[in-house]
Amino acid sequence: MKNRLFFILTTLLLCIVALIYLQRDEIQTVYHKFFVSKIFERQSKNVEHQGESKIKIAFLDIGQGDASLLEWPDGTQMLVDCAIDDRILEALGRVMSPFDHTIDYLVVSHPDLDHYGGCVDVMKRFEVKYIVYTGYKKNTSQYFPVFLQTIQDEVKNGAEYIEIDHEQTWNINSSTLHFLYPDLPISTHPLLSKVKKTDASNNTSILMILQYGEKKIMFTGDTEFEEENYLMSKYSTSTLDVDLLKVGHHGSAGSSSDAFLKILSPEYATISSGKENRYGHPTLRTLHRLERANTQIWRSDQKGDILVYVYADKIHIENH
Ligand SMILES: [Zn+2]
């Protein structure tokens, strides 16, 4: 009798193991759906296109600064900038599953605290696979060496460091990510010698365009007129033509020139700025320029987290 029971239980166990093995892809998908890929799916009011493949972007409301989380259809995630401090962790908690402890790509646009300040917290809290940066060394910030040291520690623990020092295009899950700037090593870039300010780091900002199907999204960091002019002199209008612009430098008056906006002709613009911030961002001048360019404006200081769904042929935007 005991032997019989043992035989039945062993057979049952083998069947379960075989079933799990055969259904492993499906199980993984279900696991992914419920525990990993929940990025702002629950909150989506966009029922019309729910089944369609899309890239999700959360322009996070983190006060004065930048932080955008991207998620591709296969679950690949990229964080572009990390806010000024550990408030980034709370913001990521609003859109990520608590079971999700990895971020595939961390892109740090440039070394201003309101963009890299929270990156140390992100690298400590999450397993980051690729750290993407220009390599620009900022000597005027006390915190910057901590940031560099954390990158080195992460690399020792298996992360890969990628320096953007030439124009390049990556393919990620049926989309392309085109890095337009820095197109040369930033330490010797000719543009920086022309920038008259002592702190030129805004114009070291990584500028990249994500293209999914027909739709293009531009990420700018704190790009100012100098970098915009450089881009317009180097790239064709069709390259720079986008559907959504993450407005440079939080809508400061020294970014988003009329000429630049005319070439970009974005249908939508998102502005990441803190409520009643002391810089007066976004400025009226920039808002007027965007209005003249017939661009629909979404501001994090007014809307909170801005959630963008990029389909191959359309863009849907909503807020929390
Ligand atoms: Zn900034």
Residues whose N, C-alpha, C, O or C-beta is under 5 A from the ligand:
A	BS01	ZN	D112 D114 D222
